């Protein structure tokens, strides 16, 4: 018999009365009628602290998202402001800015498009972007062909895209930068006339270590202003653009000379297709 069950306690109470044990009687009565029956209730659990880490994580993600959005809006506003400014003011490339911040000097003499010999302009277009007057800032056919192998390359860059990269972006190759570059080029193609795109490009393109712009390049390599460049000199300058540190227009290697000959032939055929540069 279980003495702590109801059935067991009642006989025990009767036995205690017969024996006259008042203390035992009191204990049994307390167990039967006063002590709480059944197990004590479990204390309520508080759910709040259990979920605090999740709430904290959600808050951090929200703050991060808001920070990214603010940064995006700020950079977009800065880009729009610079596009408006550079439509009238001589621009500064990111490479020029980097050299200035590092305490390094550079050469650059801004000039208008009228101050550049037409054969040199034609050579640059023939070498870098033969569809310059026809595209909207992006040569979609060339871009699709080059990106087909899974790697962004310079061959897909139009003059407008290179201008966007030189003025607003960092050097290097990646799909992220290429995507931003395409978007910026489309904006420049809508906002700036072709003449202004070409003028800005010729004034910020790199032509050697610390040499920017076609005027500084013409004076450094050929000891004459850009307005006096002939077709051969313009072609040699144009073929140096893909690798301006290694290629010297004043002392070209055989490979560069052959490239320049091809550029001269293509530039001659393009001369009557550059109406987009007219004032």
N, C-alpha and C positions, 0 to 999 in steps of 0.2 A: 504493500500500500504506500502510495506516495503521500507523505504527511503534509506536503505543501499544496495538494490539490483540494478542491472543495469537499470531495467525498472523504478524503483522508483527515481533514481538519475537524469535521463534526464529531466523529468518534473520539478523536483526541480531546475535544472539548468536554465530552461526557465523562471520559476517563479522568480528566483533570478535576472535574466537579466532585466525582466520587472520592478522589484522594484528598480533596480539600486544598489543593495547591492553587491559591489565589493568583500567584504570580504567573503561573503557566496559563491560567484562564485568561488573564488580561492580555498576554502575548497572543494567544490564539484568536481572541476577539478582535484585537487590532489587525491581525493578518486577514481575518475574514471580512471585516466590515469597514475598516478605516483605511488600510493600505490600498493604494491604487491597483486595480486589476489589469493584468496584461503588461506587456513590456512598455517602458516609458517611450513617449513619442520622440521621434528623431528630430533633432534641431533643424530648423529650416536653413537651407543652403542659399547663400547669396550668389546670384548669377552675375552680378555686375563685374567684379574683378576678373572673372574668367574670360570675359570678352574684351577687356581693355586693350590687350596687344593688337587684336584685329582692328579695333577702332583707331588706335594710334597709327597703325600701318596705313589705313585708309586716309587718315589726315595727312600723313607724309606724302603719299602719292598725289593727293589733291594739291598740296602746296607745290610739289614738283611740277605738276601739269600747269598750274597757274604761272609758275616761273618761266616755263618753256614758252607759254603763250605770250607772256609779256616780252620776253627776249625776241620772239619772232616778230611781234608788232613793232618793237623798237628798231630791229634791223631792217624791216620792210620800210619803215618811215625814213631811216637813214639812206637807204638805197634810192628811194624816190626823191629825196632832197638832193642827193649827189647827181642823179640823172638830170634834174632841172638845172643845177648849177653848172654842170659840165657841158650843157648845151650852149653856154656862152663863155665860160671861163676855161682857160687851159688846165687840163686835168693832171692829176698826180697819180701814178700807178702805185699799187701795193708794194712792188719791189723798191721803188724810189722811197716810199715812206719807211720801209724796213731799213734801208741803208741810212736814212736820216736818223732813225731811232738808235741805230748801232754806232752812230758817229762816223759813218763812212761817206765820202763825197761821191758825187756822180755828175756826169755831163749831160745837159739837155738844153736845147735851144728851141723853144716852140716857134713854129712857123705856120702860116696859113697854107691851105692847099694850093693857092696860086703861086706860092713860092717854091713849089716842088716841080721839077721837070716832068712833063707828061709821060715820057718814056719810062721814068722810074716808077711812077704811079701804076702804069700799065704792067710793068714787070712784077710789082708786088701782087697785083690782082691775079695775074696769070700764074704766079707761083703758089699763092695762098688760098685763092677763092675765085675760081673762074666764073662762078655763077653769082658773083657779088651783086650785080645790078638786077638780077632776076629773083633771088631768094628773099624770104621774109626775115632774114637773120639766121636761119638754120637751113642747111642743105639736107633735107630729110632723106633723099635717096642715098647720098654718101654716108650719112649717119647710120642708116639701117644696114648698109653693106659692111661698114667697118665694125659695128657693134655685133654683127652676126657671129663673130668668133668669141664673144664673151669678154672682150677686153676693150675699154675705151682708149682710143688713140688720137693723136693730134691730127691725123689725116681727115677726120670728120669735122674739124673745127673751121667754121667760116671766119672771115675777118671780123664780123660782128661778135661772134662768140669769143674770139681771142681778145677783142676790145673789152668785153665784159669781164673776162678772166683777169686781164691786166689791171683793170681799174678797181675791181671789187672783190676778187677772190684770191685764194692762196695758190702757190705753185704745186704741181704734183698731178697725178692721175688717179681718179677714182670715179665710181659711178655716182656717188653722192655729189661730188663737185661738178661732174658733167651734167647732172640733172639740174642743179642750180644754175649752171652756166647757160643751159638751153633756155630756161625761163627768163633769165636776165636778157639774153640776146633777143628774144621775142619782144620784150619791152623796148629795148633800144631800137629795134627795127621799126616799131610803131611810133616812137616818140621823136627820134632823131632822123633827119634826112640822111640819105646815103653819103652825101658830101661831108656831113659832120662826123659820121662814123669813121670814114676814111681819114679825115683830118686828125681826129683824136687818136686813131690807131697809129698813124705815122709819127705822132708826137710822143707816144709812150712805149712803142715797141723797143725791145732790148736788142742792141747791136754789138754787144761786147760787155766785158766786165766794167760796169759803171757807166756805160754809154747808152743813152736812151734818146730815141727820136732820130728821124732821118737827117735832120740838119746837123746834129752833132756827129752822126756817123759819116756823112759826106765830108765834113771838115777833117775828121780824124783819119779816115782811110784814103781820101782822094784830094785833100787839101783844097777843097772848093765848096761853095754853097750847094745846097740841094737843087737850086734852080738851074745849075749848070751840069747836072749829071747827064751822061749820055745813056744810050740803050744798054751798052755792055756794063757800065758801072751800076746802073739800076738793077740789072739782072744779077750781078754779083752780090749786091746788097740784099736782094730778095732771097737768094739761095742761102744766105747766112742766117735767116730768121729761124729756121727749125733748130739750129744749134749755134747760137750766137757766140758762145764762149770758145768753141773749138774751130769755127770757120772764120777765116780772116778774108774779107773781101779784097784787101789790098795784096794779099799773097795767097791766092787760092790754090788748092791742090788740084790734081787732074780731075778727080771726081766732081769737085765743085765747078770747075770750068765747064765740064760737060753738062752739068745741070744748068748752068747759066746760058749755054747755047740753046738748050731746049726752051728755057724761059723766054729768051729773046724771040724765038719763032712763034711761040704761043702769044706773046704780048703783041706782036705785029698783027696777028689775026684778031685780037681783041680791041684794037684801037678804035674801031667804028661801033663798038658795043658798050661804050662807057658813057652813054648819054645821061645816066643817073647822077654823074658827077658835075653836070653843068649847073651853073648858078640859076 
